[in-house]
């Protein structure tokens, strides 16, 4: 198959892709059409079905694997496909792993690294808490290994949650060396647990969409409750320690406008917020640059809402 990352303006598109999203819309003249997002393991592609009632367009729904035929053009700086034929593919006509983006890092190696970090936490209560999630709870650990860290913005691929968690933890580990006033065990525990709520906020692949609890509560509240419930199963777990750990989770987005119920009130919460923000933005920028073709590597890529700036790749000096 020809992967989405290989498509160029002017190409014909003729292959099977996952229909990640489909919704009916109307043109300014009231004519119906379909907005569609196609996905494979290399990324996504915006697509339009301008003649949804034509004979060449079969009935299809979100999360169907569909054979599509059409043309690739560029609209407002991004590639877009106009689809003239669509039909649903059947089992055996496609390999599901071709359609899910996956972490570039081996999941078993990442999990080994995560377990090694747990051993650096010497506080017996925090160590027990971490092991209760990542080692003793095999169901949770299995889910954590495969989930994404976001629906679309950053680390939105299989294994993305574990990759993001380890990256944040590495930054926090550095902070504890650079700033000795930080409580190592509290910060490392918070970094490993800060996004565990996403195991319930987002559904499994290929959906990777918000659950009811994800929409109603969000991963920050969910994660805080998960930690509280598990900590209270550990005899004599210090209440102040639990409150400080939960505060780190509640404050890790830093600002109210970014969905943080609390602003950081202790140094460890501040450090976690900075580490989380750094990795999220660096990964987002990296993903944008990974899709830049050679002919556009020296061009401005346009205004980005997240960075509030026109962005581009630096030169290869």
URFENCOR-V480633 format. One record per backbone hydrogen bond with DSSP energy under -0.5 kcal/mol. CO is the residue of the C=O (numbers start at 1). NH is the residue of the N-H. If there is no record, write none. Layout:
# URFENCOR-V480633
[[CO & NH] [CO & NH]]
This chain:
# URFENCOR-V480633
[[1 & 3] [3 & 6] [4 & 7] [8 & 11] [11 & 72] [12 & 14] [13 & 70] [15 & 68] [17 & 66] [18 & 20] [18 & 39] [19 & 63] [21 & 37] [23 & 35] [25 & 33] [27 & 30] [31 & 27] [33 & 25] [34 & 36] [34 & 49] [35 & 23] [36 & 38] [36 & 47] [37 & 20] [37 & 21] [38 & 45] [39 & 18] [40 & 43] [43 & 40] [45 & 38] [46 & 81] [47 & 36] [48 & 50] [48 & 83] [49 & 34] [51 & 54] [54 & 57] [56 & 58] [56 & 86] [61 & 64] [64 & 19] [64 & 66] [65 & 89] [66 & 17] [66 & 68] [67 & 87] [68 & 15] [69 & 84] [69 & 85] [70 & 13] [71 & 73] [71 & 82] [72 & 10] [73 & 80] [75 & 78] [78 & 75] [79 & 46] [80 & 73] [81 & 48] [81 & 83] [82 & 71] [85 & 69] [86 & 58] [87 & 67] [90 & 93] [94 & 92] [94 & 96] [95 & 98] [96 & 99] [97 & 100] [98 & 41] [99 & 101] [101 & 158] [106 & 110] [107 & 111] [108 & 112] [109 & 113] [110 & 114] [111 & 115] [112 & 116] [113 & 117] [114 & 118] [115 & 119] [117 & 120] [118 & 121] [120 & 122] [123 & 127] [124 & 128] [125 & 129] [126 & 130] [127 & 131] [128 & 132] [129 & 133] [130 & 133] [130 & 134] [131 & 135] [131 & 136] [136 & 138] [137 & 141] [138 & 142] [139 & 143] [140 & 144] [141 & 145] [142 & 146] [143 & 146] [143 & 147] [146 & 159] [147 & 161] [155 & 149] [155 & 150] [155 & 157] [157 & 160] [158 & 103] [159 & 163] [160 & 164] [161 & 165] [162 & 166] [163 & 167] [164 & 168] [165 & 169] [166 & 170] [167 & 171] [168 & 172] [169 & 173] [170 & 174] [171 & 175] [172 & 176] [173 & 177] [174 & 177] [174 & 178] [175 & 179] [179 & 182] [182 & 184] [183 & 187] [184 & 188] [185 & 189] [186 & 190] [187 & 191] [188 & 192] [189 & 193] [190 & 194] [193 & 196] [195 & 198] [196 & 199] [197 & 200] [197 & 201] [198 & 202] [201 & 211] [204 & 207] [204 & 208] [209 & 203] [211 & 215] [212 & 216] [213 & 217] [213 & 218] [218 & 222] [219 & 223] [220 & 224] [221 & 225] [222 & 226] [223 & 227] [224 & 228] [225 & 229] [226 & 230] [227 & 231] [228 & 232] [230 & 233] [231 & 234] [233 & 235] [234 & 237] [238 & 242] [239 & 243] [240 & 244] [241 & 245] [242 & 246] [243 & 247] [244 & 248] [245 & 249] [246 & 250] [247 & 251] [249 & 252] [250 & 261] [250 & 262] [251 & 254] [253 & 255] [255 & 258] [255 & 260] [256 & 259] [259 & 261] [266 & 270] [267 & 271] [268 & 272] [269 & 273] [270 & 274] [271 & 275] [272 & 276] [273 & 277] [274 & 278] [275 & 279] [276 & 280] [277 & 281] [278 & 282] [279 & 283] [280 & 284] [281 & 285] [282 & 286] [283 & 287] [284 & 288] [285 & 289] [286 & 290] [287 & 291] [288 & 291] [289 & 292] [291 & 293] [293 & 296] [293 & 297] [294 & 297] [296 & 299] [302 & 311] [304 & 308] [304 & 309] [309 & 304] [311 & 301] [315 & 317]]
